[in-house]
């Protein structure tokens, strides 16, 4: 589902409404008659947003991040790490 970015809210939330994210949206409505138009607009927008279905998954860390985390663990444990191991580029 694609929401048109014709409102400030849509354009600001564009990155959060798709992709690898879970988004929680609160909509404030007013019982006052002079806010009826804005309330209806907000409810219609929320209704469209509710139809978006994403499946957020944890991003897998790359080999380089895993290698650097391993070096950090070894250093914290007091082990020696050579400069060649640190500077190794795959």
FENWOHU-V483662 format. One record per residue. N is the residue number from 1. RES is the residue in three letters. PHI is phi in whole degrees, -180 to 180 (none if undefined). D_CENTER is the distance of its C-alpha to the mean C-alpha in Angstrom with 1 decimal. Layout:
[[N;RES;PHI;D_CENTER] [N;RES;PHI;D_CENTER]]
//
This chain:
[[1;UNK;none;17.5] [2;UNK;-114;17.2] [3;UNK;-96;17.3] [4;UNK;-66;19.5] [5;UNK;-89;18.2] [6;UNK;-103;21.4] [7;UNK;-132;20.2] [8;UNK;-61;18.6] [9;UNK;-61;16.1] [10;UNK;-61;15.2] [11;UNK;-68;14.9] [12;UNK;-74;12.8] [13;UNK;-97;10.2] [14;UNK;-52;10.5] [15;UNK;-71;7.3] [16;UNK;-83;5.5] [17;UNK;-88;8.4] [18;UNK;-147;8.4] [19;UNK;80;7.7] [20;UNK;-100;6.1] [21;UNK;-145;4.1] [22;UNK;-104;6.6] [23;UNK;-127;7.6] [24;UNK;-111;10.9] [25;UNK;-126;13.3] [26;UNK;-107;16.7] [27;UNK;-120;19.4] [28;UNK;-91;22.5] [29;UNK;-124;25.7] [30;UNK;-126;29.2] [31;UNK;-79;32.5] [32;UNK;-70;34.4] [33;UNK;-62;36.0] [34;UNK;-71;35.2] [35;UNK;-104;31.4] [36;UNK;-57;31.8] [37;UNK;-63;30.5] [38;UNK;-67;27.3] [39;UNK;-62;26.9] [40;UNK;-63;27.4] [41;UNK;-61;25.0] [42;UNK;-65;22.2] [43;UNK;-66;23.1] [44;UNK;-65;23.3] [45;UNK;-63;19.8] [46;UNK;-62;18.4] [47;UNK;-64;20.5] [48;UNK;-67;19.1] [49;UNK;-64;15.4] [50;UNK;-60;16.6] [51;UNK;-77;17.7] [52;UNK;-74;14.3] [53;UNK;-119;13.9] [54;UNK;-118;11.0] [55;UNK;-119;11.5] [56;UNK;-77;8.7] [57;UNK;-128;10.5] [58;UNK;-70;10.8] [59;UNK;-71;11.1] [60;UNK;-77;14.9] [61;UNK;-75;16.3] [62;UNK;-75;18.7] [63;UNK;-60;22.4] [64;UNK;-64;22.6] [65;UNK;-65;20.2] [66;UNK;-62;22.2] [67;UNK;-64;25.4] [68;UNK;-68;24.6] [69;UNK;-63;23.5] [70;UNK;-63;26.9] [71;UNK;-63;28.7] [72;UNK;-62;27.2] [73;UNK;-59;28.4] [74;UNK;-64;31.8] [75;UNK;-64;32.2] [76;UNK;-65;31.4] [77;UNK;-80;33.9] [78;UNK;88;36.5] [79;UNK;-77;36.8] [80;UNK;-87;37.7] [81;UNK;-127;35.4] [82;UNK;-79;37.0] [83;UNK;-64;35.8] [84;UNK;-63;35.9] [85;UNK;-66;33.4] [86;UNK;-68;31.0] [87;UNK;-86;31.5] [88;UNK;-58;31.4] [89;UNK;-119;29.4] [90;UNK;-79;29.0]]
//
